[in-house]
Amino acid sequence: MSDRLISRDDAEADPLAAAAFVAERIESRDGRAEAMNAVVPRLLARGNVDLAAALSDTIDDPYSRNRLLIMVAERCVDLNDDDYARQLADAIEDDAMRSQALENVAIRTAARGDSEAAREIASEIVHPDYVEAAIAARAAADGDTATATATIAAIEFSGAKVAAYQEIASSVIGNDRAALAVAFLQDAVVAAAETEHEEEKIRSLCNIGTLFVDAGRNDLAAETFLRAREFAEQLDNVHRDNFLSSCAVGLIHSEHLEEAEATMDLISDKTQMASAMLGLARDEWRRNEKEAAFETLDEAYEILRSQHEKETRDSRARNALIGAIAVQYAGFGKTEKAVIIAEEVLDLEDQVSALSQIARILIVQKEDDLSRATIAKIPDEASRCLATIGVSNELRKREGNDAATAVLDEVFQMSNAIDRPVAKSQVLSETAKSFLLGDLPEKARQVSLANFEVIATIRDESKRGESLAAASEIYESGKLEIGDQAEAALLEIMKKSPF
C-alpha cells in the first residue's frame, strides 16, 4: 500500500525499522498499540521524532495514541524542536490529555532553563502550578535561590509546592549543600501540612523525612515521621497500617528506635508489621548487631507465616514481602533458610525473583555451587536462563570476562530447551546484551541471528513486533552492521506480515 510508512528496503537494513514494519501492518487495534509501545520509545531514543509521531498516529486506540504523542512531544523539547512539540500537543483531541501534554512540554522546557517559554505554554493550562515548580527547581539548580523561593511562594497548590521543595532539596544535598537543603525541607513540611488530602499529606511527610535523613538531620527527620504518624493514626481505611509501617521504618533510619517500636505497636496488619520489622533487621545488621538482626528477621517471618488468608488484605504485597525476607536471609548468610522461604512464595513471578536474587548473592559470597543449585529450583526453563544471565553479570564483576562468557555460552545452549518462542526470544535478547557488556560483539551478533529465527516463529503479530524491537537494541547499542544473514532473517520475519 502506498500509505505505508516503512518500506521493505528500509526494514531489511534495520531491525527496529523491521519491527515498525511489522507493527504498522497489524490489523488488531490492541495488537498494533502494544507493538507500537515497544517501537516508538526506541525511535525516540534515536531522535527520530518524525517517524515516531507518524507511527503513533496510526494507532486506533485514542488513549494509546495520545500517550505516545505526549512522549514524542517531550522528546522534541529535548531536541530543541519546540514548535513541533507544541504542534503535537495541540493535535491531541482529548482535553485532559492535551492539557497533560502541554504541562509536560512546559515542565520539560522549564527544566531546560527557558522559563519564559515554559510560562507561555503554561498559560493555556488551567492549573500551571507544577510548571512553576519546575521553573523554581531550575532556578535553584542555577544558584538563584531568591528566585526559586519567590516562585514557590506564588504557587497556590500545596502539592506542587511540596514537590518543588523536595526536588530542590534533593539536588542540593547531592551538591554538599545540606544546610540549604534543610531550609527547603522545613518549608516543605509547612506546605505538606496544608495539603487537604490526608493520604497525600502523609506520603509527602514521609518523603520529606527521608530527605532529612539524607541531609544528616535525624532530629528533624524523626519530628517529621512522628508528625506523619499522627495523621496516619487518624485514618480509618486500609492505608493506615501501610503508612504507619513507613513511619516506623523512617524512625528506624533516623535512629529513633523507641519511637519506631511504639509506632510498630500501632500496626494491626501483619504484612505491614513484618515489613517494618524487615526494615529494623536491616538497620540492626548495618549497626553490626547481627544476632539482633537475625532475631528480628525471624520474628518478621513468623508474623507473616501466622497471617491467615482471611486476615490478608493484599496477597500480592504479602508474596513480595516473603520474597524480600528470603533474599534478606541470603544477605545475612542463611542461604538454606533463604531458599526454603523463597519456595514458599505462592506467586510464581515473585518466587522466581527471590530465587534469582539469592543466586546472585551467592555468587558475591563465592558460593558458586549453591548458586547453581538455587537456580535449578526455578521451575521454568526461560526463568532459569534469565537468572543465570544475572549470575554471569555478577561473575564478570568478581572474576572478569572469561568466567561470565562461559556461563553465557551455557545459557545460549540452554535456550534450545525453551519451547515458547516469546520467552526464548527474551532470553536470547538478554544473552546478547550481556555479551555486549563483555565487549564481545561477534557473540552478540551470533545470538541475535538465532533470535531472529525464533522471532519468525512467533504467531502473535504484536508479540513478534515487540520481540523484534527488543532485539533491535543489540544492533543499536553494539553498533553492529547488518550483514547478509541478518537481512535474510529480517525478510523472513517480514514475510509473516502483509506487504
N, C-alpha and C positions, 0 to 999 in steps of 0.2 A: 504493500500500500504506500502511496506517495506521502501520507502524513506521518509515517513512522519517523521517530527522532534518531534512532540508532540504526545505521546501515550494517549489513553483514560484514562488509570490509572493515569497518571500524571495530566491530565486535571480535573479529578474528585476531586483531592485533592488540587487544587489551581485555584482560579478564573482567575488569569492572564494567567496561562497555558491554561485554557479553552478558554480564548479569543484568544490566539495564535493558539489553535486547530481549532477554527472557521476560523481565518484569513488565515491560510495556505491552507485551503480547498476551498477557494473562487476561482472560475474559472475566473471571470471577472478580467481583468488586472487592471483597475482603482479601482475596489472594493477591491481587495487584497491590493493595495498600500494604500488606505485610512485606512483600518483596521490595517495594519502593522504600519502606522504612529502613531496609538494610542497605540500599543503594545510595540514596540521596545524601546521608551524612558522610559517606566516604567520598562522594563527589565534592562536597563542601570542603572536606579536608584538603582536597587538591586545589581548591579555589575556583572550581568550575561552577559558578553560581547560575549562569545562564541555562546550562543543561539541567542543573538540579531543579531550578524553578519550573522549567518546561515539563520535566518528568513528573514533578509534584502535581502539576496542573492536570495531568492525565488521570488522576485518581478520582473515582466517582464518589467515594465517601467524603462528605464535606469536612467532617472533623479531622480525619487523617490528612486530607489535602491542606487544610488551613494550618494544622500543626507543623507540617513540613515547610510550608511557605513562611511561617514565622521564623523557623530555623534558618532558612535561606536569607531572609531579611537581616537577621542578626549577623550572619556571616558577611553580608555586604557591608555592614558598618565596619567590621574588622578590616575589610579590604578598601576602606575609604570610598566606597561607592554609595554615598548617602542617597542620591536621587533614586537609584534602583531600589534601595531599602524602603524608601517611602512609597514608591510605586507598588511594591509587593504588598506592603501593609495596607495601603488604601484599596487594593484589589480584593481584599477579603470581605465577603458579603455579610457574614455573621457579625453583628455589632459588638458582642462581647469579645470575640476572638480578634476583631480588628483593633479594638481598644487594647487588648493584651499585646498584639503585635507592635502597636505604636509605643506602648510603655516599654517593652523590651528593647526596641530600637533606641528609644530615648535614653534608657539606662546604659546601654552599650555606648552610646555617643558621649554621655557624661563620663563614663569610665575612661574613655579615650582622651578626655580633657577639654572637650568642646561644650562648655556649659550653656553658651548662648544658643547653639543649635539644639541642644537637648531640651531647653525650655521652650523653644519654638514648637518642637514636636509635641511636648507635653501639654501645650496649650489646647490641644484637641482632645485631651483626656479629661474625664470628669474628676478623677482623683489622682493628681500627679505627685502625691507625697513620696512615693518610692523613687521617683526620678530626682526629686530634691535631695533625698537621702543619698543617692549615688553621686550627685554633684558635691555634696558635703564630704563624702568619703574621698573623692578625688582631690578636693581642696586640701584636706588633711594630709593626703599622701604627698602633695606638692609642698607641704610645710606651712600652709596658710591656715593655721589653727583658728584664727579670728573669723575668717570667712566660713569655715566649717561649722563653728559654733553658732554663728548668726543664722546660717542656712537651716540648721537643725531646729533652732528656736522657732523659726517661722512655720515649721511643719505642724499641721493640725492633728494628723492621725498618729496616735501614740505608738502603734506597731511599727510604723516607718521610722519614727524617732529611735526606738529601741534598736532596730536593725542597723541604722546609721551609726549609733554609738558603739555597737558591738563590732561592726566591721572596722571602724577606725581604731578601736582599742586593740583588736586582734592584730592589725597591721603594725601598730607602733610597738606592741610587745615584741614582735619579731625583729624590730629595729633597735632593741635595747632601750626603749623609752618607756619603762614601766610606770614611772610617776605620771606621765601624761595619760597612759592607758587607764590608770586607776581613776583619774579625774573624769574621764569619759564614762567609765563604768559606773561611777557614782551617779552621774547624770542619767545613765541608762536605768538604774534601779528606780529612780524617781519616775521616769517615763513609763516603766513597766507597771508600776503601782497604779497608774492612771488608766491602764488597759481595762476595758469593760468586760471582755470575755475572760472568764476566770481561768480556763484551761490554758489559753494563750499567755495569760499573765504568769502562771506558774512555770510554764515552759520557758518563758523569757528569763525569769529569775534564776532558774536552774542553769541556763546557758551563761548568764552573767556571772553566776557563782563560779563556774568552771574557768572562766576567763580571769577572775580574781586569783584563783589558784595559779594559773599560768603566769600572772604578774607578780607572784610571790607574796600576795596579801591573803594569807589563810584566815586572818581575823575577819576581814571584810567578806571573804567567801562564806565563812560559817554564818555570819549575820544574814547574808543573802539566802542561803539554803534554809535557815530557820524561818525566815520570812515566807519563803515559798511553802514551807511545811505548814505554816499557819493557814494559808489559803487552801492547801491541799486537804487539810483536816475538815474543812467546811464543805467539801464536795460530797454529793450523795449519789455519785454514779460509778460505773465500773472503772473509770480512770483514776479514782482516788488512790488506790494502792500502788498503781504504776508510778504516780508522781511521788508518793511517799518513799518508794524504793529509790527513785532518782535522787531525792533529797538525802536519804541515808548514805548512798554511795558518795554524793558530793561532800557530805560532812566527813566521811572517811578520808577522802582525798585531801580535805583541808585540815586533817589531823585533829579533829574534834570527835574522838571516839565515843565518849559518854553520850553526847548529843545524838550521834549516829545510832547507838544502841537503843536510846529512848525512842528514836524515830522508827526503828525496826519493830519495836513493841506495838506500834500503832497499826502495823500492816496485818491484814487478815488473810489475804490471798497468798497461798503457799508458793505459787510460782514467783510472785514478786518478792516474797520474803527470801526465797532461795537465791534470787538474782542479787539482792542486796548482800547476802552472805558470801556469794561468789566474789563480789567486789571487795569485801572485807578480807577474804582469804588472800586475794592478790596483793592487797596492801600489806598484810602481815608478812607475806613472803618477801616483798620489797624491803621491809624493815628487818629482814633476816630472822624473823620469828617463825622458823619453819615448822616446828611442832604445832604451834597455834594455828598456822595456815592449814596444816593437814586436818586438824580437828574441825576447823570452821568449814572446810570444804566437805568433809564427811557429813557434817550436820546439814549443810545445804542440800547435799544429795539425798539424805534420809528424809528431810522435809518434803522434797519433791516426790520421792517414792511414796510417801504416805498420802499424797493427794489423790483422793478418789475421783473417778471420772465425773461424778456428779458435781464435784467441787471445782472442776477445771473450767475456767472462763474462756481461756484461749489455748486450745490444744496445739496450735502452731507455735505459740510462744513457749509453751512447755517443752515441746520437742526440741526446739532450738536451744533452750537452756540446758536440757540434758546433754545435748551435744557439746555445748560450751564447757560444761562441768567435766565431761570426759576428756576434752582437749586439755583442760587445766590440770587434770591428774597426770597427763603425759608430761606437761611442762614441769610438774613437780617431781617427775621421775617415777611415778607409779604407773608404769606402762600397762601391766597386765590388767589392773583395775580399769584403766582408761579404755582399753579395748572392750572389756566386758560391758561397760556402761554404754559405750558407743553403739554396741549391737542391740541395746535395749530401745534405741530411738525408733519410734514407730514410723515416722515419715522417712521414706527412702532417701530423698534428697538431703535431708539433714543428717541422716546416718552416714551417707557417702562423704559428705563434707567433713564430718567429725573424723572418720577413719582416715581420710586423705590428709587432714591437718596433723593427726597423730603420726602418720607415716613420715611426714616431712620433719616433724620434731625429732623423731628417732634418728633421722639422718644427721641432724645437727648434733645429737648426742652420741653419734658414731655407733649406733645400734642398727647396722645395715640389715642383718638377717631378720631382726624383729620388724623392721620397716617392711620388708618384703612379705613377711607373714601377715602383717596388718593389712596390706593391700590385697592379699589373697582372700581376705574375708569380705571384700566388697563383692556383692552378688552379680553385678552387671559387668560384662566384659569391657564395654566402652568406658564406663566409670573407672574401672581398674586401670585402663590405659591412661586416662586423664590424670589420675592420681600418680601414676608412675612418671608422667611428664613433670609433675610438680616435684617429685623426688629428684629427677635429673637436674632441675634447676638448683636445688639445694646442694647436690653433689658438685655442681660447677663452682659454687661459692666455696665449697670446702676443699676440693681436691683439684679443681681445674677442668679443662675442657674434655680431656680424654675419657674420664670416668663418666661424665654426663653423656658424651657421644655414644658410648657403649650401651647405655640404658636407652637412649633414643632409638638406636638401631633395633634394640629388642622390642620397643613399642611398635615400631614400623612393622615388624613381623607379627606381633600380637594382633595388630589391627585386622589381619586377614580373617580372624575368627569372628569379627563383628558382622552380624547378618543384617543389621539395619543401616541402610545407606546414609541416612541423615546423620546418625550418630557416628558412623565411620568417617564421614567427611569432616565432622567437627574434630575428631581425634587427629586426623591427618593434617588439618589446618594448624592445630596447636603443636603438633610434632614439627612441622616445617618452621613455625615461628621460633621454636626452641633451637632448632639447627641454626637459624639466623643469629640468635643470641650468642651462639658459639662460633660465629663467623665462618659458617660452613654453607655458603650459598649453593654449591652444587648438590649437596644432600637435600637442601630445602627444595631445590628445583625437582629433584627426583621424586620426593614425596608429593609435591604439588601436581606433577604429571599423573601420579597414581590417583590423586584426589580428583582430578578432572574426570578420570574414567569412572570413579564412583559416582560423582555428581550426575553424570549422564544417565545413570540407572535410577535416579530419584524420580518417582512418578508424579508427586505433588509439585505443580509448577512453582508455587510460591516458595516452597522449601528448596527447590532447585535454584531459584534466583537468590535466596538468602545464603545458601551454602556457597554459591559461586562468588557472591560479593565478599564473603568472609575469606575465601581462598585467594581473592584478588590482592588482599593486603600483603601477601608474601612477595608478590612481584613488585608491588609499590614500595614497601619498606626495604626490601633487599635489592632494589634497583636491578631486578633480573630482566634480561631481554627475553622477548617471546620468540622462541625458535619454531622450527617446522613442526616438531612433535606437539608443542602446546597449541599451535594454530589448528592442527588437525583435531586435537582433543576438544578445543572450543567449538569447532564446527560440528562435531558430533553432538555436543550439548545443545547447540542452537537448532539442530535438525528436529529436536523434540517440540520446537515452537513454530507456529506458522510464520512464513517469511512474508 
